[in-house]
């Protein structure tokens, strides 16, 4: 019997030796394809990629393992039920679309489950090989080393699975409406507001997003009293939502002859874009007034009644746009901005009804209520929510380096969601 097993064991050794040589490349290809970018499973979320290394992993424990295992079973069951419903059901087109959308949302989760199952099969195979190689020390050590490597990959797969199971904000995939307003600080605040607005425009350009100016109200100093823009692209709101709040600047104003550093502020609001199906606006709820554009606020001042002011009577929200020469275009921009504000208002009301937690507000524009400080004399930018400082203010104002803050804030949110998931499971 012993002699019959030797050829088989020898063949397994040769096969596994070849696997050891190529397994790193295979894993790299797998992660670059399935976990790192475009593949048949679709785009893999940046959060899953970001925590693929030990230094960026979320806390993991036996409790979390139990949550993931239960979640995997539920996801597989739901995925199977959806496929069955689509194949057997003679449902109406709307129902088929709904089922297909839900199924597509599970694709990344199912890809991660498949990867985790394959990793666990590798682990079992390596354990068997170690048992079979009791008398071959070299093979035993090689298999043990590979087992440690694959076990680490199992942990990474579990981390990815956990991240994908965290509650998602459905608005994250949408575009956004960006609003920047000058706060306290006079002319310097308006100049800083214009700098911030252009910073986001450059950031959007680097991300290959579409940046459409909706409205700009200038001051006599050529700064911005307020400005708004529509930014569209994949995952725009999910990236920029953390920018809402008061941004404080410390620098020497161009009008300051003594060289004294002044402190001023600008407030930023980021709202998810809303479609017509999200917000129903009845004509009887709207009052639309037209007037002549002019003054410091008009980019294209003219003598015709092209400016538009839209008032939503039930809420009292007023939107005024006068940037375009066409009254029709100003009206369309006003309604787009109003729709976003009503959508965000409804989202906030729903969030407050579901939980005792309250969404953070952007503040009043006071210098003391700041989320981030831009110190020009010292060349640094500090985000006070995550206590991170970058000494590259020039690059940040050019739209570079913001991802460092955004990624840290995303991780902070995910850790909070993880704690909530653990508490409710």
TORTI-222113 format. One record per residue (C-alpha): z, y, x. Coordinates in steps of 0.2 Angstrom, whole numbers, padded with zeros to 4 digits, always signed. Each point is the difference from the previous one (the first is absolute). Last residue first. Layout:
ZYX/...
//
This chain:
+0077+0209-0132/+0004+0018-0006/+0010+0005+0016/-0012-0009+0012/-0015+0010-0008/+0010+0016+0001/+0004-0002+0018/-0019-0004+0003/-0005+0015-0009/+0011+0010+0011/-0007-0008+0015/-0018+0003-0006/+0004+0019-0003/+0007+0001+0018/-0016-0009+0006/-0011+0012-0009/+0010+0015+0007/-0003-0007+0018/-0019-0002-0004/-0002+0017-0006/+0009+0008+0014/-0010-0008+0013/-0016+0001-0011/+0002+0019+0002/-0005-0001+0018/-0017+0009-0002/-0005+0013-0013/-0003+0014+0011/+0017+0007-0003/+0007-0017+0006/-0010+0002+0016/+0007+0017+0004/+0018-0005-0005/+0000-0015+0013/+0018-0002+0004/+0004-0012-0014/+0017-0002-0008/+0006-0013-0011/+0016+0001-0010/-0006-0010-0015/+0002+0012-0014/+0002+0015+0012/-0018-0001+0007/-0001+0010+0016/-0015+0009+0007/+0001+0006+0018/-0009+0013+0011/+0016+0008+0005/-0006+0018-0004/-0010-0007-0015/+0015-0009-0009/-0008-0009-0016/+0015-0006-0010/-0002-0014-0013/+0009-0005-0016/+0007+0017-0004/+0012+0007-0012/+0009+0014+0011/-0016+0011+0000/-0001+0002-0019/-0016-0006-0008/+0009-0005-0016/+0000-0019+0004/-0014-0012+0000/+0009-0012-0011/+0006-0017+0004/-0002-0013-0014/+0016-0004-0008/+0008-0017+0000/+0009-0006-0016/-0015-0011-0004/-0013-0004-0013/+0002+0016-0010/-0001+0011+0016/-0016-0009+0006/-0008+0002-0017/+0004+0019-0001/-0007+0002+0018/-0016-0009-0004/-0003+0010-0015/+0003+0016+0010/-0012-0007+0013/-0013-0003-0013/+0002+0017-0007/-0002+0009+0017/-0015-0011+0004/-0009+0004-0016/+0004+0019+0002/-0008-0001+0017/-0016-0008-0007/+0000+0012-0015/+0000+0015+0012/-0013-0007+0011/-0012-0003-0015/+0003+0017-0006/-0003+0008+0016/-0017-0010+0001/-0005+0006-0017/+0005+0018+0003/-0012+0000+0015/+0003+0011+0015/+0013-0012+0006/+0018+0005+0007/+0007+0007-0016/+0012-0014-0006/+0015+0003-0011/+0011-0015-0006/+0015+0003-0012/+0012-0014-0005/+0009+0005-0016/+0004-0018-0004/-0007-0001-0018/-0012+0015+0002/-0009-0006+0015/-0007+0017+0006/-0017+0001+0009/-0004+0016+0010/-0019+0002+0005/-0008+0012+0011/-0019+0003-0003/+0001+0015-0010/-0013+0010+0009/+0003+0014+0013/+0002-0011+0015/+0013-0006+0013/-0005-0015+0010/+0015-0005+0009/+0010+0009-0013/+0019+0002+0002/+0000+0016+0010/-0007+0009-0015/-0014-0007-0012/-0005-0013-0012/-0004+0007-0018/+0008-0008-0014/-0001-0016-0011/+0014-0008-0011/+0001-0018-0005/+0015-0005-0011/+0002-0019-0001/+0010-0011-0011/-0013+0001-0014/-0013-0007+0012/+0010-0016+0002/+0004-0005+0017/+0002-0019+0003/+0006-0004+0017/-0003-0017+0009/-0017-0003-0008/-0006+0017+0005/+0004-0005+0018/+0015+0006+0010/+0002+0005+0018/+0017-0003+0008/+0010+0016+0003/+0005+0006+0017/+0010+0016+0001/+0003+0010+0016/+0012+0015+0002/-0002+0013+0014/+0014+0007+0010/+0006+0014+0012/+0010+0002+0016/-0003+0014+0012/+0000-0001+0019/+0002+0017+0008/-0013+0006+0012/+0004+0018-0001/-0018+0004-0007/+0001-0011-0015/-0017+0002-0010/-0007-0016+0006/+0016-0009-0006/+0010-0008+0014/+0004-0018-0006/+0011-0011-0010/-0008-0009-0015/+0008-0009-0014/-0009-0013-0011/+0007-0002-0018/-0004-0016-0009/-0014-0011-0005/-0008-0008+0016/+0006-0017-0004/-0013-0002-0014/-0014+0002+0014/-0003-0018+0004/+0002-0009-0016/-0009+0015-0009/-0015-0003+0012/-0001-0019-0002/-0019-0001+0000/-0008+0018-0001/+0001+0016-0010/+0009+0016+0005/+0000+0014-0013/+0006+0017+0006/+0013+0013-0004/+0004+0017+0008/+0015+0012-0002/+0005+0017+0007/-0012-0004+0014/-0002+0011+0016/-0013+0013+0002/+0014+0013+0003/-0005+0008-0016/+0004-0016-0009/-0012-0014-0005/+0001-0011-0016/-0010-0015+0003/-0006-0013-0013/-0008-0017-0002/-0006-0003+0018/-0008-0017+0001/+0005-0012+0014/-0009-0017+0000/+0008-0013+0011/-0007-0005+0017/+0017-0003+0007/-0003+0013+0014/-0007+0012-0014/+0016-0002-0010/+0011+0004+0015/-0011+0016+0003/+0003+0005-0018/+0018-0004+0001/+0002+0011+0015/-0010+0014-0009/+0013+0001-0014/+0014+0000+0012/-0008+0015+0010/-0003+0009-0017/+0018-0003-0005/+0006+0006+0018/-0010+0017-0003/+0008+0002-0017/+0017-0003+0007/-0003+0012+0014/-0005+0013-0013/+0017-0001-0009/+0012-0013+0007/+0006-0010-0015/-0013-0012-0008/-0019+0000+0001/-0007-0013-0011/-0010-0016+0004/-0007-0011-0014/-0009-0016+0004/-0008-0011-0015/-0001-0018+0005/-0012-0015+0000/+0006-0016-0006/+0005-0016+0009/+0018+0005+0000/+0001+0003-0019/+0004-0018-0004/+0016+0002+0010/+0004-0017+0007/+0016-0010-0002/+0002-0011+0016/-0009-0017-0001/-0013+0005+0013/+0014+0004+0012/+0009-0016-0002/-0016-0010+0003/-0004+0010+0015/+0018-0004+0007/-0002-0018-0004/-0017-0001+0009/+0009+0008+0015/+0014-0013-0001/-0013-0014+0000/-0008+0008+0015/+0016-0001+0009/+0001-0018-0004/-0018-0002+0007/+0005+0007+0017/+0016-0011+0000/-0010-0015-0004/-0013+0003+0013/+0014+0000+0013/+0007-0016-0007/-0018-0008+0000/-0002+0005+0018/+0017-0007+0005/-0003-0016-0009/-0017-0002+0008/+0007+0003+0017/+0015-0012-0003/-0011-0015-0006/+0013-0013-0005/+0006+0008-0016/-0018+0006-0004/-0001-0008-0018/+0016+0010-0005/-0008+0016+0007/-0016-0003-0009/+0009-0003-0016/+0008+0017+0002/-0016+0008+0005/-0008-0007-0016/+0014+0007-0011/-0002+0017+0008/-0019+0000-0002/+0003-0004-0019/+0012+0014-0001/-0013+0012+0007/-0013-0006-0012/+0012+0003-0015/+0004+0018+0006/-0018+0004+0002/-0004-0006-0018/+0015+0010-0006/-0007+0015+0008/-0017-0002-0007/+0008-0003-0017/+0010+0017+0001/-0016+0009+0006/-0010-0007-0015/+0014+0003-0013/-0007+0018-0005/-0017-0008-0003/+0007-0012-0013/+0008+0015-0009/-0017+0009+0000/-0009-0016-0006/+0012-0002-0014/-0002+0017-0006/-0019+0000+0001/+0000-0017-0009/+0011+0008-0014/-0012+0015-0002/-0015-0012-0001/+0007-0009-0014/+0008-0017+0003/-0009-0016+0000/+0013-0008+0011/-0002-0016+0010/-0005+0006+0017/+0009+0017-0001/+0016-0007-0007/+0000-0014+0013/-0002+0013+0014/+0014+0010-0007/+0011-0015-0002/-0002-0005+0018/+0003+0017+0007/+0016+0001-0011/+0006-0017+0007/-0004+0005+0018/+0009+0017-0002/+0015-0008-0008/+0002-0013+0013/-0002+0013+0014/+0013+0011-0008/+0013-0014+0000/-0004-0003+0019/+0001+0018+0004/+0016+0003-0009/+0008-0015+0009/-0006+0006+0017/+0007+0017-0004/+0017-0007-0004/-0001-0010+0016/-0003+0016+0010/-0014+0012+0005/+0002+0018+0004/-0017+0009+0001/-0011-0003+0016/-0006+0014+0011/+0007-0006+0017/-0005-0018-0004/-0018+0003-0002/-0010-0002-0016/+0009+0013-0009/-0014+0013+0001/-0014-0012-0006/+0009-0004-0016/+0004+0019-0003/-0019+0004+0003/-0005-0011-0015/-0013-0013+0003/-0017+0005-0006/-0009-0014-0009/+0003-0019+0000/-0018-0004+0005/+0004+0011+0015/+0003+0018+0005/+0014+0005+0011/+0015-0006+0010/+0008-0014-0010/-0014-0011-0005/-0013+0004+0013/+0010+0007+0015/+0015-0012-0004/-0012-0015-0001/-0009+0005+0016/+0016+0002+0010/+0007-0016-0007/-0016-0009+0006/+0000+0008+0017/+0018-0005+0002/-0003-0017-0006/-0014-0003+0013/+0008-0007+0015/+0014-0009-0010/-0013-0007-0012/-0009-0009+0015/+0017-0007+0005/+0003-0006-0018/-0017-0009+0000/+0003-0008+0017/+0018-0005-0005/-0006-0007-0017/-0013-0011+0009/+0014-0007+0012/+0011-0003-0015/-0014-0010-0008/-0004-0010+0016/+0019-0004+0003/+0004-0006-0018/-0009-0017+0002/+0009-0003+0016/+0017+0002-0008/-0004-0011-0014/
//
